[in-house]
Amino acid sequence: MIAMHELLTRVIILYMLICAGWGFYNAFVHRPASDSYRTTLLIAEGLFVVQALVGLELLGEGRHPAQLVHFLYGFLGIAVLPSVIGYVGRGKKHESLWLGLTSLFLFGVAVRAMMTGSV
């Protein structure tokens, strides 16, 4: 299970970096977020949820992260993206920029979570 948790972390880090780049590109060419991009972000949210479920399974097995702040990063991974999508809405002028920035933030959260989770 630990190997799965670590693999998901690496997948999320790479995935969020790609999402950030896509959002920044859309913002640079003045395009709103497409349905494809929104679907990609929905997949990202699913990855964070699966990661949290695997983490809860590890917790149930008695495995604890090195630092308790690791739980905060897990919560942020799940809560931030839907909050920003709900706040920004569809078709707004800077929608792609906000979603790109959020993806970059979540990239950082995933990196930080990886740093605090290792024993």
Biopython code that builds the backbone (N, CA, C, O; Angstrom):
import numpy as np
from Bio.PDB.StructureBuilder import StructureBuilder

atoms = [
    (1, "MET", "N", (0.814, -1.196, 0.000)),
    (1, "MET", "CA", (0.000, 0.000, 0.000)),
    (1, "MET", "C", (0.862, 1.265, 0.000)),
    (1, "MET", "O", (0.493, 2.271, -0.606)),
    (2, "ILE", "N", (1.999, 1.211, 0.675)),
    (2, "ILE", "CA", (2.878, 2.378, 0.703)),
    (2, "ILE", "C", (3.389, 2.686, -0.698)),
    (2, "ILE", "O", (3.480, 3.848, -1.095)),
    (3, "ALA", "N", (3.722, 1.626, -1.448)),
    (3, "ALA", "CA", (4.203, 1.830, -2.817)),
    (3, "ALA", "C", (3.122, 2.499, -3.669)),
    (3, "ALA", "O", (3.428, 3.356, -4.498)),
    (4, "MET", "N", (1.869, 2.114, -3.469)),
    (4, "MET", "CA", (0.762, 2.722, -4.213)),
    (4, "MET", "C", (0.613, 4.198, -3.839)),
    (4, "MET", "O", (0.392, 5.041, -4.709)),
    (5, "HIS", "N", (0.733, 4.505, -2.566)),
    (5, "HIS", "CA", (0.624, 5.882, -2.088)),
    (5, "HIS", "C", (1.743, 6.745, -2.679)),
    (5, "HIS", "O", (1.507, 7.878, -3.098)),
    (6, "GLU", "N", (2.952, 6.200, -2.707)),
    (6, "GLU", "CA", (4.085, 6.935, -3.273)),
    (6, "GLU", "C", (3.940, 7.112, -4.780)),
    (6, "GLU", "O", (4.253, 8.177, -5.313)),
    (7, "LEU", "N", (3.467, 6.077, -5.470)),
    (7, "LEU", "CA", (3.256, 6.171, -6.910)),
    (7, "LEU", "C", (2.197, 7.217, -7.238)),
    (7, "LEU", "O", (2.377, 8.027, -8.147)),
    (8, "LEU", "N", (1.099, 7.199, -6.501)),
    (8, "LEU", "CA", (0.044, 8.202, -6.721)),
    (8, "LEU", "C", (0.567, 9.615, -6.488)),
    (8, "LEU", "O", (0.179, 10.544, -7.196)),
    (9, "THR", "N", (1.436, 9.781, -5.511)),
    (9, "THR", "CA", (2.010, 11.105, -5.262)),
    (9, "THR", "C", (2.780, 11.587, -6.481)),
    (9, "THR", "O", (2.629, 12.734, -6.901)),
    (10, "ARG", "N", (3.599, 10.721, -7.046)),
    (10, "ARG", "CA", (4.384, 11.100, -8.226)),
    (10, "ARG", "C", (3.481, 11.385, -9.428)),
    (10, "ARG", "O", (3.738, 12.316, -10.192)),
    (11, "VAL", "N", (2.429, 10.587, -9.595)),
    (11, "VAL", "CA", (1.479, 10.814, -10.689)),
    (11, "VAL", "C", (0.794, 12.167, -10.511)),
    (11, "VAL", "O", (0.662, 12.930, -11.468)),
    (12, "ILE", "N", (0.360, 12.464, -9.287)),
    (12, "ILE", "CA", (-0.319, 13.735, -9.014)),
    (12, "ILE", "C", (0.617, 14.912, -9.271)),
    (12, "ILE", "O", (0.201, 15.918, -9.847)),
    (13, "ILE", "N", (1.859, 14.799, -8.855)),
    (13, "ILE", "CA", (2.820, 15.891, -9.065)),
    (13, "ILE", "C", (2.972, 16.185, -10.555)),
    (13, "ILE", "O", (2.882, 17.338, -10.976)),
    (14, "LEU", "N", (3.200, 15.152, -11.342)),
    (14, "LEU", "CA", (3.347, 15.348, -12.784)),
    (14, "LEU", "C", (2.054, 15.844, -13.419)),
    (14, "LEU", "O", (2.078, 16.745, -14.257)),
    (15, "TYR", "N", (0.944, 15.268, -13.028)),
    (15, "TYR", "CA", (-0.362, 15.627, -13.591)),
    (15, "TYR", "C", (-0.704, 17.090, -13.309)),
    (15, "TYR", "O", (-1.190, 17.801, -14.189)),
    (16, "MET", "N", (-0.448, 17.534, -12.077)),
    (16, "MET", "CA", (-0.779, 18.919, -11.730)),
    (16, "MET", "C", (0.133, 19.901, -12.458)),
    (16, "MET", "O", (-0.291, 21.009, -12.787)),
    (17, "LEU", "N", (1.364, 19.512, -12.708)),
    (17, "LEU", "CA", (2.270, 20.362, -13.470)),
    (17, "LEU", "C", (1.764, 20.517, -14.912)),
    (17, "LEU", "O", (1.815, 21.608, -15.480)),
    (18, "ILE", "N", (1.284, 19.429, -15.487)),
    (18, "ILE", "CA", (0.699, 19.484, -16.835)),
    (18, "ILE", "C", (-0.560, 20.350, -16.834)),
    (18, "ILE", "O", (-0.751, 21.165, -17.736)),
    (19, "CYS", "N", (-1.409, 20.179, -15.836)),
    (19, "CYS", "CA", (-2.636, 20.995, -15.734)),
    (19, "CYS", "C", (-2.299, 22.482, -15.596)),
    (19, "CYS", "O", (-2.966, 23.331, -16.188)),
    (20, "ALA", "N", (-1.274, 22.790, -14.821)),
    (20, "ALA", "CA", (-0.864, 24.188, -14.655)),
    (20, "ALA", "C", (-0.392, 24.755, -15.979)),
    (20, "ALA", "O", (-0.779, 25.861, -16.359)),
    (21, "GLY", "N", (0.437, 24.009, -16.680)),
    (21, "GLY", "CA", (0.920, 24.472, -17.983)),
    (21, "GLY", "C", (-0.208, 24.697, -18.963)),
    (21, "GLY", "O", (-0.202, 25.683, -19.700)),
    (22, "TRP", "N", (-1.169, 23.805, -18.983)),
    (22, "TRP", "CA", (-2.328, 23.937, -19.874)),
    (22, "TRP", "C", (-3.133, 25.188, -19.519)),
    (22, "TRP", "O", (-3.536, 25.946, -20.402)),
    (23, "GLY", "N", (-3.359, 25.395, -18.240)),
    (23, "GLY", "CA", (-4.105, 26.577, -17.814)),
    (23, "GLY", "C", (-3.380, 27.869, -18.154)),
    (23, "GLY", "O", (-4.002, 28.832, -18.602)),
    (24, "PHE", "N", (-2.071, 27.895, -17.945)),
    (24, "PHE", "CA", (-1.289, 29.094, -18.269)),
    (24, "PHE", "C", (-1.260, 29.343, -19.776)),
    (24, "PHE", "O", (-1.322, 30.490, -20.218)),
    (25, "TYR", "N", (-1.167, 28.273, -20.562)),
    (25, "TYR", "CA", (-1.198, 28.440, -22.020)),
    (25, "TYR", "C", (-2.541, 29.036, -22.451)),
    (25, "TYR", "O", (-2.581, 29.977, -23.244)),
    (26, "ASN", "N", (-3.636, 28.488, -21.927)),
    (26, "ASN", "CA", (-4.963, 29.029, -22.263)),
    (26, "ASN", "C", (-5.070, 30.503, -21.875)),
    (26, "ASN", "O", (-5.633, 31.309, -22.616)),
    (27, "ALA", "N", (-4.532, 30.845, -20.719)),
    (27, "ALA", "CA", (-4.585, 32.240, -20.275)),
    (27, "ALA", "C", (-3.742, 33.124, -21.192)),
    (27, "ALA", "O", (-4.135, 34.245, -21.515)),
    (28, "PHE", "N", (-2.579, 32.614, -21.611)),
    (28, "PHE", "CA", (-1.681, 33.380, -22.468)),
    (28, "PHE", "C", (-2.320, 33.686, -23.827)),
    (28, "PHE", "O", (-2.140, 34.778, -24.368)),
    (29, "VAL", "N", (-3.061, 32.727, -24.373)),
    (29, "VAL", "CA", (-3.714, 32.941, -25.677)),
    (29, "VAL", "C", (-5.151, 33.440, -25.519)),
    (29, "VAL", "O", (-5.913, 33.468, -26.485)),
    (30, "HIS", "N", (-5.514, 33.830, -24.302)),
    (30, "HIS", "CA", (-6.814, 34.434, -23.990)),
    (30, "HIS", "C", (-7.982, 33.518, -24.332)),
    (30, "HIS", "O", (-8.969, 33.951, -24.927)),
    (31, "ARG", "N", (-7.862, 32.256, -23.955)),
    (31, "ARG", "CA", (-8.950, 31.291, -24.137)),
    (31, "ARG", "C", (-9.547, 30.947, -22.787)),
    (31, "ARG", "O", (-8.821, 30.810, -21.803)),
    (32, "PRO", "N", (-10.856, 30.805, -22.731)),
    (32, "PRO", "CA", (-11.457, 30.307, -21.481)),
    (32, "PRO", "C", (-11.146, 28.815, -21.338)),
    (32, "PRO", "O", (-10.708, 28.172, -22.292)),
    (33, "ALA", "N", (-11.367, 28.291, -20.184)),
    (33, "ALA", "CA", (-11.119, 26.870, -19.940)),
    (33, "ALA", "C", (-12.092, 26.040, -20.764)),
    (33, "ALA", "O", (-13.304, 26.243, -20.701)),
    (34, "SER", "N", (-11.554, 25.111, -21.531)),
    (34, "SER", "CA", (-12.394, 24.249, -22.369)),
    (34, "SER", "C", (-12.985, 23.120, -21.519)),
    (34, "SER", "O", (-12.576, 22.891, -20.381)),
    (35, "ASP", "N", (-13.952, 22.431, -22.105)),
    (35, "ASP", "CA", (-14.522, 21.276, -21.419)),
    (35, "ASP", "C", (-13.465, 20.194, -21.210)),
    (35, "ASP", "O", (-13.484, 19.488, -20.202)),
    (36, "SER", "N", (-12.546, 20.068, -22.160)),
    (36, "SER", "CA", (-11.470, 19.083, -22.024)),
    (36, "SER", "C", (-10.591, 19.411, -20.810)),
    (36, "SER", "O", (-10.207, 18.521, -20.052)),
    (37, "TYR", "N", (-10.284, 20.686, -20.642)),
    (37, "TYR", "CA", (-9.453, 21.096, -19.512)),
    (37, "TYR", "C", (-10.197, 20.875, -18.199)),
    (37, "TYR", "O", (-9.611, 20.417, -17.219)),
    (38, "ARG", "N", (-11.469, 21.197, -18.182)),
    (38, "ARG", "CA", (-12.265, 20.977, -16.970)),
    (38, "ARG", "C", (-12.341, 19.489, -16.623)),
    (38, "ARG", "O", (-12.285, 19.115, -15.452)),
    (39, "THR", "N", (-12.471, 18.644, -17.650)),
    (39, "THR", "CA", (-12.482, 17.195, -17.416)),
    (39, "THR", "C", (-11.143, 16.727, -16.860)),
    (39, "THR", "O", (-11.096, 15.863, -15.984)),
    (40, "THR", "N", (-10.061, 17.295, -17.368)),
    (40, "THR", "CA", (-8.731, 16.969, -16.870)),
    (40, "THR", "C", (-8.618, 17.338, -15.390)),
    (40, "THR", "O", (-8.030, 16.595, -14.605)),
    (41, "LEU", "N", (-9.173, 18.469, -15.020)),
    (41, "LEU", "CA", (-9.149, 18.876, -13.611)),
    (41, "LEU", "C", (-10.026, 17.966, -12.759)),
    (41, "LEU", "O", (-9.709, 17.707, -11.598)),
    (42, "LEU", "N", (-11.120, 17.484, -13.324)),
    (42, "LEU", "CA", (-11.974, 16.535, -12.605)),
    (42, "LEU", "C", (-11.211, 15.235, -12.332)),
    (42, "LEU", "O", (-11.334, 14.651, -11.255)),
    (43, "ILE", "N", (-10.427, 14.788, -13.311)),
    (43, "ILE", "CA", (-9.582, 13.607, -13.113)),
    (43, "ILE", "C", (-8.557, 13.877, -12.011)),
    (43, "ILE", "O", (-8.287, 13.005, -11.184)),
    (44, "ALA", "N", (-7.988, 15.081, -11.999)),
    (44, "ALA", "CA", (-7.036, 15.455, -10.945)),
    (44, "ALA", "C", (-7.697, 15.357, -9.572)),
    (44, "ALA", "O", (-7.095, 14.854, -8.624)),
    (45, "GLU", "N", (-8.915, 15.831, -9.469)),
    (45, "GLU", "CA", (-9.638, 15.754, -8.197)),
    (45, "GLU", "C", (-9.824, 14.288, -7.797)),
    (45, "GLU", "O", (-9.676, 13.934, -6.627)),
    (46, "GLY", "N", (-10.146, 13.450, -8.768)),
    (46, "GLY", "CA", (-10.290, 12.018, -8.491)),
    (46, "GLY", "C", (-8.995, 11.397, -7.996)),
    (46, "GLY", "O", (-9.011, 10.548, -7.104)),
    (47, "LEU", "N", (-7.873, 11.816, -8.569)),
    (47, "LEU", "CA", (-6.579, 11.311, -8.110)),
    (47, "LEU", "C", (-6.325, 11.679, -6.652)),
    (47, "LEU", "O", (-5.828, 10.864, -5.875)),
    (48, "PHE", "N", (-6.670, 12.915, -6.287)),
    (48, "PHE", "CA", (-6.495, 13.335, -4.889)),
    (48, "PHE", "C", (-7.393, 12.527, -3.958)),
    (48, "PHE", "O", (-6.981, 12.176, -2.853)),
    (49, "VAL", "N", (-8.612, 12.232, -4.390)),
    (49, "VAL", "CA", (-9.533, 11.454, -3.552)),
    (49, "VAL", "C", (-9.009, 10.024, -3.374)),
    (49, "VAL", "O", (-8.998, 9.498, -2.262)),
    (50, "VAL", "N", (-8.576, 9.402, -4.473)),
    (50, "VAL", "CA", (-8.018, 8.052, -4.378)),
    (50, "VAL", "C", (-6.787, 8.054, -3.470)),
    (50, "VAL", "O", (-6.596, 7.142, -2.666)),
    (51, "GLN", "N", (-5.962, 9.083, -3.608)),
    (51, "GLN", "CA", (-4.767, 9.204, -2.760)),
    (51, "GLN", "C", (-5.166, 9.270, -1.286)),
    (51, "GLN", "O", (-4.531, 8.639, -0.442)),
    (52, "ALA", "N", (-6.207, 10.027, -0.980)),
    (52, "ALA", "CA", (-6.669, 10.142, 0.407)),
    (52, "ALA", "C", (-7.211, 8.805, 0.914)),
    (52, "ALA", "O", (-6.972, 8.440, 2.065)),
    (53, "LEU", "N", (-7.930, 8.079, 0.078)),
    (53, "LEU", "CA", (-8.460, 6.779, 0.492)),
    (53, "LEU", "C", (-7.332, 5.782, 0.771)),
    (53, "LEU", "O", (-7.390, 5.022, 1.737)),
    (54, "VAL", "N", (-6.313, 5.794, -0.078)),
    (54, "VAL", "CA", (-5.153, 4.932, 0.160)),
    (54, "VAL", "C", (-4.457, 5.358, 1.460)),
    (54, "VAL", "O", (-4.019, 4.508, 2.236)),
    (55, "GLY", "N", (-4.358, 6.654, 1.695)),
    (55, "GLY", "CA", (-3.766, 7.154, 2.930)),
    (55, "GLY", "C", (-4.557, 6.743, 4.159)),
    (55, "GLY", "O", (-3.977, 6.403, 5.191)),
    (56, "LEU", "N", (-5.872, 6.771, 4.055)),
    (56, "LEU", "CA", (-6.703, 6.331, 5.183)),
    (56, "LEU", "C", (-6.530, 4.831, 5.437)),
    (56, "LEU", "O", (-6.544, 4.387, 6.584)),
    (57, "GLU", "N", (-6.368, 4.062, 4.370)),
    (57, "GLU", "CA", (-6.100, 2.630, 4.525)),
    (57, "GLU", "C", (-4.775, 2.418, 5.253)),
    (57, "GLU", "O", (-4.677, 1.570, 6.140)),
    (58, "LEU", "N", (-3.763, 3.187, 4.879)),
    (58, "LEU", "CA", (-2.471, 3.093, 5.567)),
    (58, "LEU", "C", (-2.605, 3.472, 7.039)),
    (58, "LEU", "O", (-2.002, 2.847, 7.911)),
    (59, "LEU", "N", (-3.400, 4.499, 7.299)),
    (59, "LEU", "CA", (-3.630, 4.926, 8.679)),
    (59, "LEU", "C", (-4.312, 3.808, 9.468)),
    (59, "LEU", "O", (-3.985, 3.564, 10.629)),
    (60, "GLY", "N", (-5.259, 3.139, 8.821)),
    (60, "GLY", "CA", (-5.937, 2.012, 9.461)),
    (60, "GLY", "C", (-5.002, 0.853, 9.755)),
    (60, "GLY", "O", (-5.237, 0.081, 10.685)),
    (61, "GLU", "N", (-3.945, 0.728, 8.970)),
    (61, "GLU", "CA", (-2.944, -0.316, 9.203)),
    (61, "GLU", "C", (-1.920, 0.095, 10.257)),
    (61, "GLU", "O", (-1.004, -0.666, 10.566)),
    (62, "GLY", "N", (-2.075, 1.292, 10.806)),
    (62, "GLY", "CA", (-1.160, 1.756, 11.842)),
    (62, "GLY", "C", (0.047, 2.511, 11.314)),
    (62, "GLY", "O", (0.978, 2.788, 12.072)),
    (63, "ARG", "N", (0.052, 2.851, 10.025)),
    (63, "ARG", "CA", (1.150, 3.619, 9.428)),
    (63, "ARG", "C", (0.813, 5.102, 9.541)),
    (63, "ARG", "O", (-0.260, 5.529, 9.114)),
    (64, "HIS", "N", (1.709, 5.878, 10.105)),
    (64, "HIS", "CA", (1.482, 7.307, 10.295)),
    (64, "HIS", "C", (2.535, 8.102, 9.536)),
    (64, "HIS", "O", (3.671, 7.649, 9.389)),
    (65, "PRO", "N", (2.158, 9.301, 9.048)),
    (65, "PRO", "CA", (3.155, 10.138, 8.364)),
    (65, "PRO", "C", (4.172, 10.681, 9.365)),
    (65, "PRO", "O", (3.935, 10.706, 10.572)),
    (66, "ALA", "N", (5.307, 11.112, 8.828)),
    (66, "ALA", "CA", (6.366, 11.640, 9.690)),
    (66, "ALA", "C", (5.928, 12.913, 10.413)),
    (66, "ALA", "O", (6.312, 13.142, 11.559)),
    (67, "GLN", "N", (5.122, 13.741, 9.741)),
    (67, "GLN", "CA", (4.652, 14.997, 10.331)),
    (67, "GLN", "C", (3.141, 15.087, 10.191)),
    (67, "GLN", "O", (2.587, 14.684, 9.168)),
    (68, "LEU", "N", (2.477, 15.609, 11.205)),
    (68, "LEU", "CA", (1.020, 15.699, 11.188)),
    (68, "LEU", "C", (0.487, 16.681, 10.140)),
    (68, "LEU", "O", (-0.666, 16.574, 9.722)),
    (69, "VAL", "N", (1.310, 17.626, 9.719)),
    (69, "VAL", "CA", (0.877, 18.590, 8.715)),
    (69, "VAL", "C", (0.551, 17.879, 7.390)),
    (69, "VAL", "O", (-0.108, 18.454, 6.524)),
    (70, "HIS", "N", (1.009, 16.645, 7.237)),
    (70, "HIS", "CA", (0.708, 15.835, 6.060)),
    (70, "HIS", "C", (-0.806, 15.726, 5.846)),
    (70, "HIS", "O", (-1.273, 15.715, 4.707)),
    (71, "PHE", "N", (-1.565, 15.644, 6.931)),
    (71, "PHE", "CA", (-3.023, 15.556, 6.827)),
    (71, "PHE", "C", (-3.622, 16.844, 6.272)),
    (71, "PHE", "O", (-4.597, 16.799, 5.522)),
    (72, "LEU", "N", (-3.051, 17.982, 6.631)),
    (72, "LEU", "CA", (-3.506, 19.263, 6.094)),
    (72, "LEU", "C", (-3.311, 19.302, 4.580)),
    (72, "LEU", "O", (-4.187, 19.762, 3.847)),
    (73, "TYR", "N", (-2.174, 18.824, 4.120)),
    (73, "TYR", "CA", (-1.915, 18.813, 2.681)),
    (73, "TYR", "C", (-2.898, 17.893, 1.960)),
    (73, "TYR", "O", (-3.344, 18.207, 0.856)),
    (74, "GLY", "N", (-3.235, 16.774, 2.570)),
    (74, "GLY", "CA", (-4.239, 15.890, 1.983)),
    (74, "GLY", "C", (-5.591, 16.558, 1.889)),
    (74, "GLY", "O", (-6.284, 16.437, 0.879)),
    (75, "PHE", "N", (-5.971, 17.269, 2.951)),
    (75, "PHE", "CA", (-7.245, 17.993, 2.932)),
    (75, "PHE", "C", (-7.246, 19.081, 1.859)),
    (75, "PHE", "O", (-8.229, 19.236, 1.135)),
    (76, "LEU", "N", (-6.155, 19.832, 1.754)),
    (76, "LEU", "CA", (-6.073, 20.886, 0.738)),
    (76, "LEU", "C", (-6.169, 20.306, -0.669)),
    (76, "LEU", "O", (-6.797, 20.891, -1.551)),
    (77, "GLY", "N", (-5.538, 19.148, -0.869)),
    (77, "GLY", "CA", (-5.588, 18.507, -2.176)),
    (77, "GLY", "C", (-7.005, 18.205, -2.618)),
    (77, "GLY", "O", (-7.318, 18.276, -3.806)),
    (78, "ILE", "N", (-7.857, 17.870, -1.673)),
    (78, "ILE", "CA", (-9.246, 17.538, -1.994)),
    (78, "ILE", "C", (-10.127, 18.781, -2.050)),
    (78, "ILE", "O", (-11.010, 18.864, -2.904)),
    (79, "ALA", "N", (-9.912, 19.742, -1.168)),
    (79, "ALA", "CA", (-10.848, 20.852, -1.016)),
    (79, "ALA", "C", (-10.611, 22.046, -1.939)),
    (79, "ALA", "O", (-11.565, 22.742, -2.286)),
    (80, "VAL", "N", (-9.381, 22.298, -2.340)),
    (80, "VAL", "CA", (-9.066, 23.548, -3.043)),
    (80, "VAL", "C", (-9.651, 23.615, -4.447)),
    (80, "VAL", "O", (-10.276, 24.613, -4.806)),
    (81, "LEU", "N", (-9.462, 22.578, -5.239)),
    (81, "LEU", "CA", (-9.886, 22.625, -6.648)),
    (81, "LEU", "C", (-11.390, 22.838, -6.808)),
    (81, "LEU", "O", (-11.784, 23.719, -7.571)),
    (82, "PRO", "N", (-12.254, 22.071, -6.124)),
    (82, "PRO", "CA", (-13.690, 22.345, -6.271)),
    (82, "PRO", "C", (-14.081, 23.743, -5.786)),
    (82, "PRO", "O", (-14.985, 24.369, -6.339)),
    (83, "SER", "N", (-13.395, 24.221, -4.755)),
    (83, "SER", "CA", (-13.692, 25.561, -4.242)),
    (83, "SER", "C", (-13.366, 26.633, -5.275)),
    (83, "SER", "O", (-14.157, 27.551, -5.489)),
    (84, "VAL", "N", (-12.216, 26.521, -5.910)),
    (84, "VAL", "CA", (-11.817, 27.516, -6.909)),
    (84, "VAL", "C", (-12.708, 27.423, -8.148)),
    (84, "VAL", "O", (-13.120, 28.446, -8.695)),
    (85, "ILE", "N", (-13.004, 26.210, -8.586)),
    (85, "ILE", "CA", (-13.882, 26.053, -9.753)),
    (85, "ILE", "C", (-15.241, 26.666, -9.471)),
    (85, "ILE", "O", (-15.811, 27.334, -10.334)),
    (86, "GLY", "N", (-15.766, 26.449, -8.274)),
    (86, "GLY", "CA", (-17.050, 27.048, -7.904)),
    (86, "GLY", "C", (-16.982, 28.557, -7.810)),
    (86, "GLY", "O", (-17.931, 29.246, -8.184)),
    (87, "TYR", "N", (-15.888, 29.072, -7.323)),
    (87, "TYR", "CA", (-15.732, 30.520, -7.178)),
    (87, "TYR", "C", (-15.543, 31.204, -8.530)),
    (87, "TYR", "O", (-16.161, 32.236, -8.794)),
    (88, "VAL", "N", (-14.700, 30.640, -9.379)),
    (88, "VAL", "CA", (-14.376, 31.266, -10.656)),
    (88, "VAL", "C", (-15.545, 31.182, -11.621)),
    (88, "VAL", "O", (-15.831, 32.153, -12.323)),
    (89, "GLY", "N", (-16.224, 30.052, -11.671)),
    (89, "GLY", "CA", (-17.346, 29.886, -12.589)),
    (89, "GLY", "C", (-16.876, 29.617, -14.011)),
    (89, "GLY", "O", (-15.686, 29.413, -14.255)),
    (90, "ARG", "N", (-17.815, 29.620, -14.940)),
    (90, "ARG", "CA", (-17.524, 29.312, -16.338)),
    (90, "ARG", "C", (-17.469, 30.573, -17.177)),
    (90, "ARG", "O", (-18.237, 31.512, -16.972)),
    (91, "GLY", "N", (-16.542, 30.575, -18.128)),
    (91, "GLY", "CA", (-16.499, 31.636, -19.121)),
    (91, "GLY", "C", (-16.028, 32.991, -18.632)),
    (91, "GLY", "O", (-16.179, 33.981, -19.347)),
    (92, "LYS", "N", (-15.471, 33.068, -17.456)),
    (92, "LYS", "CA", (-14.969, 34.352, -16.946)),
    (92, "LYS", "C", (-13.674, 34.724, -17.646)),
    (92, "LYS", "O", (-13.002, 33.873, -18.228)),
    (93, "LYS", "N", (-13.336, 35.982, -17.583)),
    (93, "LYS", "CA", (-12.177, 36.486, -18.317)),
    (93, "LYS", "C", (-10.869, 35.803, -17.915)),
    (93, "LYS", "O", (-10.077, 35.430, -18.781)),
    (94, "HIS", "N", (-10.642, 35.641, -16.643)),
    (94, "HIS", "CA", (-9.370, 35.090, -16.162)),
    (94, "HIS", "C", (-9.528, 33.663, -15.624)),
    (94, "HIS", "O", (-8.738, 33.217, -14.792)),
    (95, "GLU", "N", (-10.540, 32.961, -16.101)),
    (95, "GLU", "CA", (-10.821, 31.606, -15.628)),
    (95, "GLU", "C", (-9.620, 30.672, -15.805)),
    (95, "GLU", "O", (-9.244, 29.966, -14.869)),
    (96, "SER", "N", (-9.023, 30.664, -16.984)),
    (96, "SER", "CA", (-7.892, 29.776, -17.250)),
    (96, "SER", "C", (-6.697, 30.116, -16.366)),
    (96, "SER", "O", (-5.994, 29.221, -15.896)),
    (97, "LEU", "N", (-6.471, 31.396, -16.143)),
    (97, "LEU", "CA", (-5.356, 31.804, -15.283)),
    (97, "LEU", "C", (-5.560, 31.302, -13.863)),
    (97, "LEU", "O", (-4.637, 30.758, -13.258)),
    (98, "TRP", "N", (-6.764, 31.479, -13.327)),
    (98, "TRP", "CA", (-7.046, 31.032, -11.967)),
    (98, "TRP", "C", (-6.908, 29.524, -11.835)),
    (98, "TRP", "O", (-6.376, 29.033, -10.839)),
    (99, "LEU", "N", (-7.383, 28.787, -12.831)),
    (99, "LEU", "CA", (-7.287, 27.333, -12.770)),
    (99, "LEU", "C", (-5.839, 26.873, -12.931)),
    (99, "LEU", "O", (-5.431, 25.886, -12.320)),
    (100, "GLY", "N", (-5.066, 27.578, -13.746)),
    (100, "GLY", "CA", (-3.647, 27.270, -13.872)),
    (100, "GLY", "C", (-2.902, 27.544, -12.574)),
    (100, "GLY", "O", (-2.064, 26.746, -12.154)),
    (101, "LEU", "N", (-3.205, 28.663, -11.945)),
    (101, "LEU", "CA", (-2.577, 28.985, -10.657)),
    (101, "LEU", "C", (-2.958, 27.984, -9.578)),
    (101, "LEU", "O", (-2.131, 27.598, -8.752)),
    (102, "THR", "N", (-4.213, 27.569, -9.597)),
    (102, "THR", "CA", (-4.666, 26.573, -8.628)),
    (102, "THR", "C", (-3.945, 25.249, -8.851)),
    (102, "THR", "O", (-3.547, 24.585, -7.894)),
    (103, "SER", "N", (-3.778, 24.867, -10.113)),
    (103, "SER", "CA", (-3.054, 23.632, -10.423)),
    (103, "SER", "C", (-1.602, 23.721, -9.968)),
    (103, "SER", "O", (-1.050, 22.748, -9.453)),
    (104, "LEU", "N", (-0.988, 24.874, -10.155)),
    (104, "LEU", "CA", (0.391, 25.065, -9.700)),
    (104, "LEU", "C", (0.467, 24.996, -8.174)),
    (104, "LEU", "O", (1.403, 24.416, -7.624)),
    (105, "PHE", "N", (-0.506, 25.580, -7.498)),
    (105, "PHE", "CA", (-0.574, 25.509, -6.041)),
    (105, "PHE", "C", (-0.694, 24.050, -5.594)),
    (105, "PHE", "O", (-0.006, 23.622, -4.667)),
    (106, "LEU", "N", (-1.566, 23.293, -6.252)),
    (106, "LEU", "CA", (-1.752, 21.891, -5.878)),
    (106, "LEU", "C", (-0.524, 21.038, -6.206)),
    (106, "LEU", "O", (-0.257, 20.044, -5.531)),
    (107, "PHE", "N", (0.214, 21.427, -7.234)),
    (107, "PHE", "CA", (1.504, 20.798, -7.508)),
    (107, "PHE", "C", (2.406, 20.978, -6.286)),
    (107, "PHE", "O", (3.024, 20.021, -5.818)),
    (108, "GLY", "N", (2.476, 22.199, -5.776)),
    (108, "GLY", "CA", (3.288, 22.482, -4.588)),
    (108, "GLY", "C", (2.795, 21.745, -3.355)),
    (108, "GLY", "O", (3.594, 21.266, -2.551)),
    (109, "VAL", "N", (1.493, 21.656, -3.208)),
    (109, "VAL", "CA", (0.915, 20.913, -2.076)),
    (109, "VAL", "C", (1.331, 19.445, -2.152)),
    (109, "VAL", "O", (1.690, 18.846, -1.138)),
    (110, "ALA", "N", (1.283, 18.868, -3.347)),
    (110, "ALA", "CA", (1.658, 17.459, -3.506)),
    (110, "ALA", "C", (3.146, 17.248, -3.214)),
    (110, "ALA", "O", (3.525, 16.260, -2.583)),
    (111, "VAL", "N", (3.978, 18.170, -3.669)),
    (111, "VAL", "CA", (5.418, 18.065, -3.376)),
    (111, "VAL", "C", (5.645, 18.151, -1.877)),
    (111, "VAL", "O", (6.404, 17.371, -1.301)),
    (112, "ARG", "N", (4.986, 19.096, -1.266)),
    (112, "ARG", "CA", (5.140, 19.275, 0.185)),
    (112, "ARG", "C", (4.609, 18.070, 0.964)),
    (112, "ARG", "O", (5.198, 17.663, 1.966)),
    (113, "ALA", "N", (3.497, 17.505, 0.499)),
    (113, "ALA", "CA", (2.945, 16.317, 1.148)),
    (113, "ALA", "C", (3.926, 15.151, 1.051)),
    (113, "ALA", "O", (4.078, 14.377, 1.996)),
    (114, "MET", "N", (4.586, 15.033, -0.089)),
    (114, "MET", "CA", (5.571, 13.973, -0.256)),
    (114, "MET", "C", (6.721, 14.171, 0.745)),
    (114, "MET", "O", (7.245, 13.198, 1.289)),
    (115, "MET", "N", (7.102, 15.402, 0.980)),
    (115, "MET", "CA", (8.212, 15.685, 1.894)),
    (115, "MET", "C", (7.852, 15.406, 3.352)),
    (115, "MET", "O", (8.723, 15.044, 4.143)),
    (116, "THR", "N", (6.589, 15.568, 3.713)),
    (116, "THR", "CA", (6.185, 15.389, 5.117)),
    (116, "THR", "C", (5.656, 13.993, 5.411)),
    (116, "THR", "O", (5.446, 13.643, 6.573)),
    (117, "GLY", "N", (5.441, 13.199, 4.380)),
    (117, "GLY", "CA", (4.854, 11.877, 4.596)),
    (117, "GLY", "C", (5.867, 10.786, 4.836)),
    (117, "GLY", "O", (5.539, 9.759, 5.430)),
    (118, "SER", "N", (7.089, 10.983, 4.388)),
    (118, "SER", "CA", (8.102, 9.941, 4.527)),
    (118, "SER", "C", (8.529, 9.788, 5.976)),
    (118, "SER", "O", (8.667, 10.758, 6.721)),
    (119, "VAL", "N", (8.730, 8.543, 6.342)),
    (119, "VAL", "CA", (9.140, 8.260, 7.727)),
    (119, "VAL", "C", (10.651, 8.231, 7.811)),
    (119, "VAL", "O", (11.206, 8.009, 8.887)),
]
sb = StructureBuilder()
sb.init_structure("model")
sb.init_model(0)
sb.init_chain("A")
sb.init_seg("    ")
for serial, (resi, resn, name, xyz) in enumerate(atoms, 1):
    if name == "N":
        sb.init_residue(resn, " ", resi, " ")
    sb.init_atom(name, np.array(xyz, "f"), 0.0, 1.0, " ", f" {name:<3s}", serial, name[0])
structure = sb.get_structure()
